Amino acid sequence: MGGLIAVVLTVPFASAYFIAYSVDGEAPPGWLHSLEPGLGSLLTFAAPETVYTLYGKVFNLVYLLILPAVFGLHHLHRGANSPREMRAFRVLVGGLIATCIGVAGDYWADGMGFPIEVLGLLAVIAGTTLYGVATLRAGVLPPWSSWLLVAGGPGAFVGMALFGHIPSGPTLLFAASWLAVGVLLSTHTWLEACVPPTTQPASGAERQ
């Protein structure tokens, strides 16, 4: 759900920012500006500042709702845990919690949480890339989804360049990556297939 919210809201959220707080010398990216007419009532159902703040308050849920996928993937590593996986897990969970607090402070407390938001996002994108490397080594996900996680870090900077807005730009790719992981984790047959062989109890013949 967190990844889905990010994917759906990123474009209107970033557009609402430039409409509400555009200043001289700061214009939205051209491709983003060209989409605004098609967004219609998504940007005009209230005053620009109200629309932007509302999207920010909803976007805050992204980081909280990604946590179950992170814990689910960590559980999938049972029996195959490594120091690398544990470090990535801790950085990622800490970053998601910090970003959630920071975005909440940004949109519920008049921008007070922005520094925490930025630091949290840096931890999240680093943790996502580290976790992608860990899943590649452990083989608990299809390679394509592990590579999506690996790309979450560099993709955050690409997203920031494309959208020119924090937190929507840096969040998009890593949220989409965790959306893919969440879909995999929700598929029971895939869960069974991905349990590492080391977690299976050895038979009597194997122990001998």
N, C-alpha and C positions, 0 to 999 in steps of 0.2 A: 504493500500500500504506500509506503513512503516513497519508493522509487516511482510509482505511478503518479503520485501527486506532483513530484518534481518534474516529470516528463510533461505532464499536462499543463502545469502552471508556469513553467520557465519563460515562455515567450510572452504571455500577457503580463506576468510579474515584472519582467525587465522593461517591457513597453510602458507599463504604468509608471515606473520610476522616472523615465525620461519625460513623460507627459506632465507628471506632478512637480518635478524638481529640475527641469531643464534650466540651465543658466547660459549666459553668453559664453560661447566658446566650447560648450559641451553639448554635442548633438548625438543622438542615437546612431548606432551603425546603420548604414544605408539599407542593408537588407532587412534589418529589423523594422526600420521606419516604414518600409514598403508593405509590411504585413499589417500595420495598424488598422487600415480601413477594413480589412477582412475580419478583424477581431470584434468589430461592432460593439454590441452592448457589454461585452466583457470588460471594456475600458470606460464605458459611459454610464453605467448604472447608478453612479453616485459622483460626488465631487472627486477630482483626480487624486487629491491627498488621501481621501477616504478609501478609494479603490486600492491604492498602493499599500496603505497600511493594512487593509483587510487581507490582501494577498500575502503580505509578510507574516501576519499572524497564523494563517493557514499553513504557509510554507514551513513554519517552525516545527510542525508535526513530522516533516520528512525525516529528520534526524532521530526522533524518538521511535518512529515506526520501522526504521531500518535495523534497529537493535535486535529484534527477534531473528532476523536473517543472519546477523553476525553470530549470535549465540547458537543458532542452529548449525551453522557451518563449523563453529568451534566444537560442538558436540560430535559432529561427523568425523572430526579428527581424533576421536578417542582411540587410544592404542597406537596412534601415529603422530602424537604430539611431539614437537621439537621446540628447542629454545627459540628458533626463528618464528614459529607459529604463535608461541605464547607472547613474544614481544609484539608481534603485529596485532594480536588480539587486544592486548592491553592498550596499545597506542590508539587503536581504532575505537574501542569502547570509550576511552577517556576523551577522544576527540569528538565523538558523537554527542556525548553528554555536555561537553563544554560548548559545542556549537549550538545545541538546543537551548542552553541557558543564555548564550550570547544573542542568538536571534530573538529569543523571547524578550530580553532586555532591550534589544534594538527597536522592536515594534510594539511592545507593551509598555515600555518605560522611556520613550522619547530618545532612542539612540544610545542609551547608557551601556548597552551590552556589546556595542560594535567591536571594541578591542578583543573581547573574549571570543566573539564570533570569528574574527580573522584567525586568531591563534588556533581555535578549535578546527576550523576548516583546513589549516595547514597540517594538523595532526591527522585529520580524517583522510586526506588525500595521500599522505605518506603511509598511513596504516593500511589503506586499501591496496596500494601497490605492493607493500610488503606481504600482505595476506595473499595476493595473487601469486607471488613467487612461491609462498609456502604451499599453496594448493597445487601448483604445477609440480613441485617436488613430491608431494604426497599422493598425487593422482586421485584425489577424492572428487574432482569435478571434471567435466569434459574440458579439453585444452582450450577450446574457444572461449568458455566462460572464465577460465583462469586468466587468459590473456586480456579479457575485458577488465578484470580487476586490476591487473598490472597497468593497463592503460589509464586507469582512473586518476592516477597522480598527474602525469603529463597532460592528460585531457582536461584537467581542471584549469590549467593555464591557457589552453586553447579556448576553452569555454569562456574564460574571462575576457580574452581578446575578442571573441565573437560577439558577446553580449554586452560587455562593458559595465556589468552590474554584479555586485556582491549582495546576497549569496547565490543568486540563481545561476550565474555563469559557471563558477567553479563546481557547483553541485551536480550539474546535469549528467555528465558522463558517469561519475562514480555512482550516482543514484540509479541510473539505467543499468549499470553493472550489477548492483545489488538487487534490482528488480528481476534480472535474469536468474540470479542465484536463488532468490525467493521462490520463483516459479519451479526451479529444479527441486528445491527442498520440499515443496508442497506435493511433489509427485512421489507417491509411496514406493512404486516400483524402482524409481531411480535411487531413492534412499537405500533400499535393500542392496542394490547393485553396487553402491559406492562405499559400503562399509569396508574398510581396509582388511585384507586377509589376516593381518596380525591380530585382529580383535576376535577371531574365531577360536573357540577352545580347541586344543589339539586332541585328537582321538588317542585311545590307548596305544594303538600301533605306532602312531606318529611320535608319541612320547618315548617309545622304546627305540 
